[in-house]
């Protein structure tokens, strides 16, 4: 993976959430999100042989950017069926 993006709006939202709800709940939510994205990463890299170029995190979720040239047509189809771009 060559890049990581985290916009300032996400940091502000996390800070506000921490002030309102405490850091423990934020840690649980971020841990669950990280584990979820790790599952996507394992499938893309391990099973489909894709190379992940970048991970972008925003208030709307995370996005893994892959090198589509390394995926076969069935691999791209499986990726689309799972709701990934």
Secondary structure as the mmCIF struct_conf table of DSSP 4:
data_model
#
loop_
_struct_conf.conf_type_id
_struct_conf.id
_struct_conf.beg_label_comp_id
_struct_conf.beg_label_asym_id
_struct_conf.beg_label_seq_id
_struct_conf.end_label_comp_id
_struct_conf.end_label_asym_id
_struct_conf.end_label_seq_id
STRN STRN1 UNK A 3 UNK A 6
HELX_RH_AL_P HELX_RH_AL_P1 UNK A 8 UNK A 21
HELX_RH_AL_P HELX_RH_AL_P2 UNK A 23 UNK A 42
HELX_RH_PI_P HELX_RH_PI_P1 UNK A 43 UNK A 47
BEND BEND1 UNK A 48 UNK A 48
STRN STRN2 UNK A 52 UNK A 58
TURN_TY1_P TURN_TY1_P1 UNK A 59 UNK A 60
STRN STRN3 UNK A 61 UNK A 66
HELX_RH_3T_P HELX_RH_3T_P1 UNK A 68 UNK A 70
BEND BEND2 UNK A 71 UNK A 71
HELX_RH_AL_P HELX_RH_AL_P3 UNK A 73 UNK A 81
TURN_TY1_P TURN_TY1_P2 UNK A 82 UNK A 83
#
